[in-house]
Amino acid sequence: MKTLELAKKYQEYVVKMRREFHMNPEASMKEFNTSKRIKEELEKIGVEYVSCGGTGVVATIKGSKPGKTVALRGDIDALAVIEENDKEYASKVDGLMHACGHDAHGAMLLGAVKVLNEIKDEINGTVKFFFQPGEEVGKGAAAMIADGAMNGVDGVFGIHVSSDMPTGTINAEPGARLASGDMFKIVITGKGGHGAHPENTVDAVVVGAALVMNIQTIVSREFSPLEPLVITVGSIKSGTRFNVIAPNAVLEGTVRYFDPTYTEKVKSAIERIAKLTAETYRASAELEYTVVVKPTINDETCAKIAAEAAAKIVGKDNLLKLEPSTGGEDFSEFSSVAPGVMTRLGTRNKEKKTDYPHHHNKFDVDEDGFVYGVAYYVQFAIDFLNNYKK
């Protein structure tokens, strides 16, 4: 296949760029040097670009023939994780690490720029390349959209490397694929005092404990068991000493679902239970609720094009069917503006120790998978521009 052969041509370059990004990770929305290096590479290739969404970059290649516009997205931010790998390209920045594969996404997207620039005379339409900041904090995609990145875009495509899938495999399916990533904070106000005299207090710890349990009835008793819903309280902060009854408590957690109509329903239920539980114990509670990322729902037509493109790259037998994940992705911001598809690219290789889960201190990717990623970006762009019809 032509795209695969062209991708192989730039494999060494993609590996080099990925290792450079990996050694120099940067926090979300602060990817200043990564953005600078991407711009320098685009200038060398001879492709136009603009800054977008702060540290984001949008590059553009116009084909020789008019047509639609497709956007290819790769995120570039790292995580606050201390790397425990002994590779020569391990992170040089204490406390920061590319523990989710965004270094690979940025490098593969640069590889796709090189390939598509080489064959731009064969492109029917326009290809945009989104080097996106701030995915891990759910802010980058929205910032790029606010800066006009999606103007004129007819479809958007994303790849995420996956240590759950063997190298050389791809997942591309329609419908809900990734969940929402809502965040909530409940502030409980009681009355402090001596631990020996609870009758003179309103114990915020007791209210918080009751609230953790009561919130779970939302999942078990207020929503259908046939529709996934997760409510997790991940943090409880209260109290200063063993014999002091705490006057305040703060609970923080996350909500995950695939049905976009759940947002207001879940928020309302948490607020109702928080306030009434607190009132039962003579305390008060206030809720802060934030939608960090929406559910990622793949467009049927885009998913079909993506699956057919994947089959050309890795073969039909290496197209995997997977259950949706309750992880979240702000790619959903892009696919809420135009039809889109988020896909997964296998980079799991036990012998190379690239089978650790994402966000793990020893996370790494099988670089042999990059050639498939580059070719996949390219193949989807070509097929979308040639075949997409609303």
C-alpha positions in Angstrom: 0.0 0.0 0.0 1.4 3.4 -1.0 0.6 5.2 2.3 2.3 2.5 4.3 5.4 2.6 2.1 5.6 6.4 2.4 5.1 6.1 6.2 8.1 3.7 6.4 10.2 6.3 4.6 9.8 8.6 7.6 9.8 6.1 10.4 13.3 7.1 11.6 12.2 10.8 11.7 9.1 10.0 13.7 11.0 7.9 16.2 13.6 10.7 16.6 10.9 13.4 17.2 9.0 11.2 19.6 12.1 10.6 21.7 12.9 14.3 21.7 9.3 15.1 22.9 9.5 12.3 25.5 12.8 13.6 26.9 11.3 17.1 27.2 7.8 16.8 28.5 5.7 19.9 29.3 2.6 20.4 31.4 -0.8 21.0 29.9 -1.3 24.4 28.4 2.4 25.1 29.0 3.8 23.2 26.0 5.9 26.2 25.0 9.0 24.4 23.7 7.1 21.5 22.2 5.0 24.0 20.2 8.2 25.9 19.2 9.8 22.6 18.0 6.7 21.6 16.0 6.7 25.0 14.3 10.4 24.7 13.5 9.8 21.3 11.9 6.8 22.6 9.9 9.0 25.4 8.6 11.6 22.9 7.4 8.9 20.9 5.7 7.5 24.0 4.1 4.0 23.8 5.4 2.0 26.8 6.6 0.9 27.0 10.2 -0.6 29.3 12.8 -0.6 29.3 16.6 -3.9 28.3 18.0 -5.4 27.9 21.5 -2.3 29.2 23.3 0.4 26.6 22.8 -1.5 24.7 20.0 -0.5 24.7 16.4 -2.7 24.3 13.3 -0.8 23.4 10.0 -2.6 23.3 6.7 -1.9 21.6 3.4 -4.1 22.4 0.4 -4.4 19.8 -2.3 -4.2 20.6 -6.0 -8.0 20.1 -6.4 -10.8 21.7 -4.5 -12.9 19.7 -2.0 -13.8 19.3 1.6 -11.6 19.9 4.6 -10.5 17.2 7.1 -8.7 17.8 10.4 -6.2 15.3 11.9 -5.6 15.7 15.6 -2.7 14.8 17.8 -2.3 16.0 21.4 1.1 17.0 22.8 0.9 17.5 26.6 2.5 15.4 29.4 1.5 14.3 32.9 2.7 15.0 36.4 4.2 11.5 36.7 7.7 10.5 37.8 9.2 8.3 35.1 10.7 4.9 36.2 12.1 3.8 32.8 15.8 3.5 32.2 15.7 4.2 28.5 18.1 6.7 27.0 15.1 8.8 26.0 13.6 8.9 29.5 12.2 12.2 30.8 14.8 14.9 31.7 12.2 16.9 33.6 11.6 15.9 37.2 8.0 15.2 38.0 6.8 15.3 34.4 6.5 12.4 31.9 4.7 11.5 28.7 2.9 8.7 30.4 -0.1 8.5 28.0 1.6 8.6 24.5 1.0 12.2 23.5 4.6 12.4 22.5 3.9 9.6 20.0 0.7 11.4 18.7 2.6 14.7 18.0 5.5 12.8 16.3 3.2 10.7 14.2 1.2 13.7 13.1 4.5 15.4 12.0 5.2 12.2 10.0 1.7 12.5 8.4 2.5 16.2 7.5 5.6 15.0 5.7 3.8 12.2 3.8 0.8 14.4 2.8 3.0 17.3 1.8 4.8 14.9 -0.5 1.6 13.8 -2.2 -0.4 17.1 -2.0 -0.9 17.1 -5.8 -3.1 14.0 -5.3 -5.2 15.5 -2.5 -8.8 16.6 -3.2 -9.4 19.3 -0.7 -7.6 20.5 2.4 -6.0 18.8 5.3 -5.6 20.6 8.7 -3.3 19.2 11.4 -4.2 20.0 15.0 -1.2 19.8 17.4 -3.4 20.2 20.5 -2.3 21.3 24.0 -4.0 20.6 27.3 -5.9 17.3 26.6 -5.1 16.0 30.1 -6.9 19.0 31.7 -9.7 19.1 29.2 -9.0 22.6 28.0 -7.0 22.4 24.8 -9.6 21.4 22.3 -12.1 24.1 23.5 -9.3 26.7 23.3 -8.4 25.8 19.7 -12.1 25.9 18.7 -12.4 29.3 20.3 -9.5 30.4 18.1 -11.2 29.2 15.0 -9.5 25.9 14.4 -12.7 24.1 13.3 -13.8 26.9 10.9 -14.6 25.2 7.6 -13.8 21.7 8.8 -16.1 19.0 7.5 -14.7 16.1 9.5 -12.1 15.4 12.2 -10.0 12.3 13.0 -8.0 11.3 16.0 -5.6 8.5 17.0 -4.7 7.4 20.5 -2.0 4.8 21.1 -3.1 2.0 23.3 -1.0 -0.3 25.5 -4.1 -2.6 25.8 -3.9 -3.6 22.1 -1.0 -5.4 20.3 1.2 -3.5 17.9 -0.2 -3.6 14.4 -3.9 -3.5 15.5 -6.5 -0.7 15.2 -9.9 -0.1 16.7 -12.4 2.1 14.8 -16.1 1.8 15.7 -19.2 4.0 15.6 -21.2 5.3 18.5 -20.2 6.1 22.1 -16.6 5.2 22.6 -15.4 7.4 25.5 -17.3 8.7 28.5 -17.9 12.2 29.9 -15.3 13.5 32.4 -17.4 15.6 34.8 -15.9 16.8 38.1 -17.7 17.7 41.3 -16.8 19.3 44.6 -19.1 19.3 47.7 -18.3 21.6 50.6 -19.9 20.6 53.9 -20.2 23.1 56.7 -20.9 21.9 60.2 -19.8 23.0 63.7 -16.5 22.0 65.2 -15.7 21.2 68.8 -14.1 18.7 71.2 -14.2 15.1 70.3 -15.3 14.3 73.9 -18.5 16.4 73.5 -20.1 15.6 70.1 -23.5 16.8 71.4 -22.2 20.4 71.1 -21.1 20.0 67.5 -22.2 19.2 64.0 -19.7 16.6 62.7 -18.7 17.3 59.1 -16.9 13.9 58.9 -20.1 12.0 59.7 -21.9 14.0 57.1 -19.2 13.3 54.5 -19.2 9.6 55.3 -23.0 9.4 54.9 -22.8 11.4 51.7 -20.3 9.0 50.1 -22.7 6.1 50.6 -25.9 8.0 49.7 -24.4 9.3 46.4 -24.0 5.7 45.2 -27.8 5.2 45.3 -28.0 7.5 42.3 -26.3 4.8 40.2 -28.2 1.9 41.7 -31.7 3.4 42.1 -32.1 6.5 39.9 -30.7 5.4 36.5 -31.2 2.4 34.3 -28.8 -0.5 34.9 -28.6 -0.9 31.1 -26.9 2.5 30.7 -23.4 2.9 32.1 -22.9 5.5 34.9 -20.0 5.8 37.3 -19.9 8.2 40.3 -16.6 8.1 42.1 -15.6 10.1 45.2 -11.9 10.2 44.9 -11.0 12.6 47.7 -12.2 13.5 51.2 -10.5 16.2 53.2 -11.6 16.9 56.7 -10.3 17.2 60.3 -6.9 18.2 61.8 -6.6 16.1 65.0 -7.8 12.8 66.5 -9.8 14.5 69.3 -11.2 17.5 67.4 -14.6 17.3 65.6 -14.2 18.8 62.2 -16.4 21.8 61.3 -15.9 21.3 57.5 -15.3 18.6 54.9 -14.7 18.7 51.2 -15.5 15.8 48.9 -14.3 15.7 45.3 -15.1 13.2 42.6 -15.8 12.4 39.0 -18.9 11.3 37.0 -18.7 9.2 33.8 -21.5 8.4 31.4 -22.1 8.0 27.6 -25.6 9.6 27.3 -25.2 13.4 27.0 -28.7 13.9 28.5 -27.3 12.6 31.9 -25.4 15.8 32.6 -28.2 17.8 34.2 -29.9 14.7 35.7 -26.8 13.6 37.6 -25.8 17.1 38.7 -29.4 17.6 40.0 -29.4 14.3 41.9 -26.0 14.9 43.5 -27.0 18.3 44.6 -30.3 17.1 46.1 -28.7 14.3 48.0 -25.8 16.4 49.2 -28.1 19.1 50.6 -30.7 16.8 52.1 -28.1 14.5 53.7 -26.3 17.5 55.2 -29.6 18.8 56.5 -30.4 15.5 58.1 -27.3 15.9 60.2 -27.9 19.6 60.9 -25.2 20.7 58.5 -25.2 22.4 55.0 -23.7 21.5 51.7 -22.8 23.3 48.5 -22.1 21.7 45.2 -19.7 22.8 42.4 -20.1 20.8 39.2 -18.0 21.1 36.1 -18.2 19.3 32.7 -14.6 18.8 31.9 -15.1 16.7 28.8 -18.2 15.5 26.9 -18.8 11.9 25.9 -16.9 11.0 22.7 -19.4 9.7 20.2 -18.1 8.5 16.8 -20.0 9.5 13.7 -21.2 6.4 11.8 -19.9 7.6 8.4 -16.6 8.7 9.7 -16.2 5.4 11.6 -16.9 3.5 8.5 -14.3 5.4 6.5 -11.8 4.9 9.4 -12.4 1.2 9.6 -12.0 0.8 5.8 -8.8 2.9 6.0 -7.5 0.8 8.8 -8.1 -2.4 6.9 -5.9 -1.0 4.1 -3.1 -0.4 6.6 -3.1 -3.4 9.0 -5.6 -5.8 7.3 -9.2 -6.7 8.3 -8.0 -9.4 10.7 -6.2 -6.8 12.8 -9.3 -4.6 13.3 -10.3 -5.1 16.9 -13.8 -4.8 18.4 -13.7 -3.2 21.9 -16.2 -2.2 24.5 -16.5 1.5 25.1 -14.2 3.0 27.8 -15.2 5.2 30.7 -12.1 7.2 30.2 -12.6 10.7 28.9 -11.2 12.7 25.9 -11.6 16.3 24.9 -11.5 15.2 21.3 -15.3 15.3 21.9 -15.1 19.1 21.7 -14.0 18.8 18.0 -16.5 16.0 17.2 -19.3 18.1 18.7 -18.6 20.8 16.0 -18.2 18.5 13.0 -18.6 14.7 12.4 -15.6 12.9 13.8 -14.0 9.6 14.8 -11.5 8.8 17.6 -9.6 5.6 17.0 -7.1 3.5 18.9 -3.7 2.2 17.7 -2.1 -0.8 19.3 1.4 -0.3 20.8 1.5 -3.2 23.3 4.6 -5.4 23.1 5.4 -7.4 26.2 8.9 -8.2 25.1 9.6 -4.5 24.8 7.9 -3.8 28.1 5.3 -1.6 26.4 2.4 -3.3 28.2 2.1 -1.0 31.2 -1.1 0.9 31.6 -1.5 4.5 30.6 -0.5 7.0 33.3 1.9 4.4 34.8 5.5 5.4 35.8 6.8 2.7 33.4 4.5 3.5 30.5 6.2 3.3 27.1 5.1 2.6 23.5 6.3 0.2 20.8 7.9 2.5 18.2 7.3 -0.1 15.6 3.7 0.9 15.7 4.4 4.5 14.5 4.5 3.5 10.8 0.9 2.3 11.1 -0.1 5.5 12.9 1.4 7.7 10.3 -0.1 5.7 7.4 -3.5 5.7 9.2 -3.6 9.5 9.5 -2.7 9.8 5.8 -5.1 7.1 4.6 -8.1 8.5 6.6 -7.5 12.0 5.2 -7.3 10.8 1.6 -10.4 8.5 2.0 -12.4 11.1 3.8 -11.8 13.8 1.2 -12.6 11.3 -1.6 -15.6 9.6 -0.1 -17.3 11.5 2.7 -21.0 12.5 2.1 -23.3 13.8 4.7 
